[in-house]
Amino acid sequence: MRIHILVLNGVFDTGLTAVLDAFGTANALAEMTGVSSLRFQVKVLGLRKSITTAHGLNVPVIAATRAQTPDAVVMPALLHVKPELLVKALAGSEVHEAGAVLRKWSGRGALVATACVGTFVLAESGLLDGEEATTTWWLSPLFRQRYPRVRLDESRVLIQSNTMLTAGAALSHLDLALALIQRASPELANLTARYLVVDMRTSQSIYSVPNHLANADPLIHRFERWARGRLAEGFSLDQAAEALATSKRTLARRMQSVLGKSPLAYFQDLRVERAVHLLKTSNASVDQIAAEVGYAEGVTLRALLRRRLGRGVREIRRSL
């Protein structure tokens, strides 16, 4: 399987090395164990003669413009945590050129894969229009604002949509690489994950911080503060709108456009966050915690945690 790693200046060091190490480990394990699998022919490509990582390391690259079409191209993320710096980087010529190269390879049948902030670069190319995608959870409000044609679901770690494969935040680069290895051999992907001690995650929800997302919009920030004081009482859209001096329609529309969810869904996010905190920091029973976050029975809370986070109560408490 021919894999091109397309590296831009300012690339996230861990993302790049995680991808390279995953494919290198898979090749070594296939050779060592005799697992039947395609081998991974990995080339590191760039759009400039000199590529420097976010931490100042030089990366030897092959010219992307002269490379043949691969079976898959992986574009590690840029290291930009602040929205304003990311927006500035997206306006640069290198991102524009990367989009042209990705469109060319995609048009010739290559699978295009990226993670974290890389999804923004892919969205800039137009290749994600009409497709489903994920990205780093804390930049999801900015993503929705910039790319309304992309169906974003930041709760998931991996999303395959047509010939696009996107992954979530930071260390999801490993999940991305393992997903490509799995296309060649599920057995080898499982073995590689075990050697690298990687948990197979499906959801980012357990890592998200709801009040960080709320800061993206003043009205949502006020709603978040109002909701946190009423988790045990239950949710009322009428009461929320009245308390915030707005209409139910305005609040619902703002929540959907910024966070991609309803006020009730966000209220439940806050309940889950509070419940997880109590499970990790107290000896309270599940029934007691359920009552504190507004559920009559512990079984309801257990089902919600399993559905939202993909983990049960025991797993959450062990993760402390």
C-alpha positions in Angstrom: 0.0 0.0 0.0 1.6 3.3 -1.1 1.2 5.9 1.6 2.1 9.6 1.1 2.6 11.7 4.2 2.0 15.3 3.1 3.8 17.6 5.5 3.3 21.4 5.8 5.4 23.8 7.6 4.5 24.1 11.3 3.3 20.4 11.4 2.4 19.0 14.8 5.5 16.9 15.7 3.6 14.2 17.5 1.1 13.8 14.8 3.8 13.3 12.1 5.9 10.9 14.2 2.8 8.9 15.4 1.8 8.2 11.9 5.3 7.3 10.8 5.9 5.1 13.8 2.6 3.3 13.4 3.3 2.3 9.8 6.9 1.4 10.6 5.8 -0.7 13.6 3.2 -2.5 11.4 5.8 -3.3 8.7 8.2 -4.6 11.4 5.5 -6.7 13.1 4.3 -8.2 9.8 7.9 -9.3 9.0 8.5 -10.6 12.5 5.3 -12.5 13.0 4.5 -13.6 9.5 1.1 -11.9 9.5 -0.4 -11.9 6.0 -0.6 -8.2 5.0 0.3 -5.7 2.4 3.5 -3.8 3.3 3.3 0.0 3.7 5.5 2.0 1.3 5.7 5.3 3.1 7.1 8.5 1.5 7.2 11.9 3.2 6.3 14.7 0.8 6.3 18.5 1.0 5.3 21.6 -1.0 8.5 23.4 -0.1 12.2 22.4 -0.3 12.5 22.9 3.4 9.9 21.8 5.9 10.2 22.7 9.6 8.0 21.2 12.3 6.3 23.3 15.0 9.2 22.6 17.3 11.8 23.6 14.8 12.9 20.2 13.5 13.8 19.9 9.8 12.0 17.2 7.8 13.5 15.7 4.7 10.8 15.6 2.0 10.2 14.6 -1.6 8.5 17.2 -3.9 4.7 16.6 -3.7 4.1 18.1 -7.1 6.2 15.5 -8.8 5.0 12.5 -6.9 2.8 9.8 -8.4 -0.8 9.2 -7.0 -0.7 7.1 -3.9 -3.2 4.6 -2.5 -3.7 7.0 0.4 -2.4 10.3 1.5 -2.1 11.3 5.2 -1.8 15.0 6.1 -0.8 15.5 9.8 -2.2 18.5 11.5 -0.7 21.9 11.9 0.0 22.9 15.5 -2.4 25.7 16.1 -4.5 25.7 19.3 -5.6 29.4 19.1 -8.4 30.0 16.5 -6.9 33.4 15.4 -3.6 31.8 14.5 -5.3 28.9 12.8 -7.4 31.3 10.6 -4.2 33.1 9.7 -2.4 29.9 8.7 -5.4 28.7 6.6 -5.1 31.9 4.5 -1.5 31.1 3.6 -0.3 30.0 0.1 0.9 26.6 1.4 -2.6 25.6 2.5 -4.0 26.6 -0.9 -1.3 24.6 -2.7 -2.0 21.6 -0.5 -5.7 21.7 -1.4 -4.8 21.6 -5.1 -2.5 18.5 -4.6 -5.1 16.8 -2.5 -7.9 17.4 -5.1 -5.6 16.0 -7.8 -4.8 12.8 -5.9 -8.4 12.4 -4.7 -9.7 12.8 -8.3 -7.4 9.9 -9.3 -8.8 7.6 -6.6 -6.5 8.2 -3.5 -8.0 8.0 0.0 -7.4 11.3 1.7 -6.8 11.1 5.5 -6.2 13.7 8.2 -6.7 14.4 11.8 -7.2 17.3 14.3 -6.6 20.7 12.7 -5.8 18.9 9.4 -9.5 18.6 8.9 -9.6 22.4 8.5 -7.0 22.3 5.7 -9.0 19.5 4.0 -12.2 21.5 4.3 -10.4 24.5 2.7 -9.8 22.4 -0.4 -13.6 21.8 -0.8 -13.2 18.1 -0.7 -15.3 17.8 2.4 -18.3 19.7 1.0 -21.4 17.5 1.5 -19.3 14.9 3.5 -19.3 13.9 7.1 -16.2 14.7 9.2 -14.7 15.1 12.6 -12.0 17.3 14.0 -10.5 18.5 17.3 -13.5 19.0 19.7 -12.4 22.4 21.0 -12.3 24.1 17.6 -15.7 22.7 16.4 -17.5 26.0 16.8 -15.0 27.7 14.4 -15.2 24.8 12.0 -19.0 25.0 11.8 -18.8 28.7 11.2 -16.3 28.4 8.4 -17.6 25.2 6.7 -21.4 25.0 6.9 -21.4 22.5 4.0 -19.5 19.9 6.0 -21.5 17.6 8.3 -19.4 17.8 11.4 -19.7 15.3 14.3 -16.9 16.1 16.7 -18.1 13.5 19.2 -16.5 10.7 17.1 -12.8 9.8 16.9 -12.9 8.5 13.3 -15.3 9.1 10.4 -15.0 7.6 6.9 -17.1 9.5 4.3 -16.7 8.6 0.7 -12.9 8.7 0.1 -12.2 11.0 3.0 -11.1 9.7 6.4 -10.9 12.2 9.3 -9.9 11.8 12.9 -10.3 13.8 16.1 -7.9 15.7 18.3 -4.1 15.4 18.7 -3.4 11.7 19.5 -6.2 10.6 17.1 -3.4 10.5 14.5 -2.7 7.0 15.9 -6.3 6.0 15.4 -6.0 7.4 11.8 -2.9 5.3 11.0 -4.4 2.2 12.6 -7.5 2.6 10.5 -5.4 2.6 7.3 -3.4 -0.4 8.6 -6.7 -2.2 9.2 -7.7 -1.8 5.5 -4.7 -4.0 4.7 -5.0 -6.4 7.6 -7.3 -6.2 10.7 -5.1 -8.7 12.4 -2.0 -6.5 11.9 -3.8 -3.4 13.0 -4.9 -5.1 16.3 -1.3 -6.4 16.8 0.2 -2.9 16.1 -2.3 -1.3 18.6 -1.3 -3.9 21.3 2.4 -3.3 20.8 1.9 0.5 20.9 -0.5 0.2 23.9 -3.2 2.1 22.1 -6.8 1.8 23.2 -9.3 1.6 20.4 -11.5 4.7 21.0 -14.7 5.6 19.3 -15.8 8.8 21.0 -14.1 12.1 21.9 -17.1 13.1 24.2 -15.4 12.0 27.4 -12.5 14.4 26.7 -14.5 17.5 25.8 -15.0 20.5 28.2 -18.5 21.9 27.7 -17.7 25.3 29.2 -14.8 25.8 26.8 -17.2 25.3 23.9 -19.7 27.7 25.5 -17.2 30.5 25.5 -17.5 30.6 21.7 -20.7 32.6 22.0 -22.0 35.1 24.6 -25.5 33.7 24.6 -24.4 30.1 24.9 -22.0 31.1 27.7 -24.9 32.6 29.6 -27.0 29.5 29.0 -24.2 27.3 30.2 -24.0 29.3 33.5 -27.8 29.1 33.9 -27.9 25.4 33.2 -25.1 24.4 35.6 -27.2 25.6 38.5 -30.2 23.6 37.5 -28.9 20.1 36.6 -30.9 18.4 39.4 -34.1 20.2 38.5 -34.5 19.1 34.9 -34.6 21.1 31.7 -37.1 23.6 30.5 -36.5 25.5 27.2 -39.2 28.0 28.3 -37.5 28.8 31.5 -34.1 29.0 29.9 -35.3 31.5 27.2 -37.1 33.6 29.9 -34.0 33.6 32.1 -31.7 34.7 29.3 -34.2 37.3 27.9 -34.3 35.7 24.5 -36.7 33.6 22.5 -36.7 29.8 22.4 -36.2 29.9 18.7 -33.2 32.2 18.9 -31.5 30.1 21.6 -32.1 26.8 19.7 -30.9 28.3 16.5 -27.7 29.8 18.1 -26.9 26.4 19.8 -27.3 24.6 16.5 -25.2 26.9 14.5 -22.3 27.1 17.0 -22.3 23.7 18.7 -24.4 21.6 16.3 -26.8 20.5 19.0 -30.0 21.4 20.8 -30.2 23.2 24.2 -31.4 19.9 25.7 -28.5 17.9 24.3 -26.0 20.5 25.7 -27.8 20.3 29.0 -27.3 16.6 29.0 -23.6 17.1 28.2 -23.3 19.1 31.4 -25.1 16.4 33.3 -22.6 13.8 31.9 -19.6 16.0 32.7 -20.8 16.5 36.3 -21.6 12.8 36.8 -18.1 11.8 35.5 -16.5 14.3 37.9 -18.4 12.8 40.8 -17.7 9.2 39.8 -14.0 10.0 39.8 -13.8 12.2 42.9 -16.3 10.9 45.3 -17.5 7.6 46.9 -21.2 8.4 46.2 -23.3 5.7 44.7 -24.6 5.8 41.2 -28.1 6.4 42.5 -26.9 9.3 44.6 -25.0 10.8 41.6 -28.0 10.3 39.3 -30.2 12.3 41.7 -27.7 15.1 41.8 -27.7 15.5 38.0 -31.5 15.1 37.6 -32.2 11.5 37.0 -34.6 9.4 39.2 -32.7 6.2 38.8 -29.1 5.1 38.5 -29.9 2.8 35.7 -30.9 5.8 33.5 -27.5 7.5 34.2 -25.7 4.3 33.5 -27.4 4.0 30.1 -26.7 7.7 29.3 -22.9 7.3 30.1 -22.6 4.2 28.0 -24.4 5.8 25.1 -22.6 9.1 25.2 -19.1 8.0 26.2 -18.9 4.3 25.2 -17.8 3.5 28.8 -19.6 2.1 31.9 -19.4 3.3 35.5 -16.6 0.9 36.5 -14.4 2.0 33.5 -14.9 5.6 34.3 -14.0 5.2 37.9 -10.9 3.1 37.0 -9.7 5.9 34.6 -9.0 8.2 37.6 
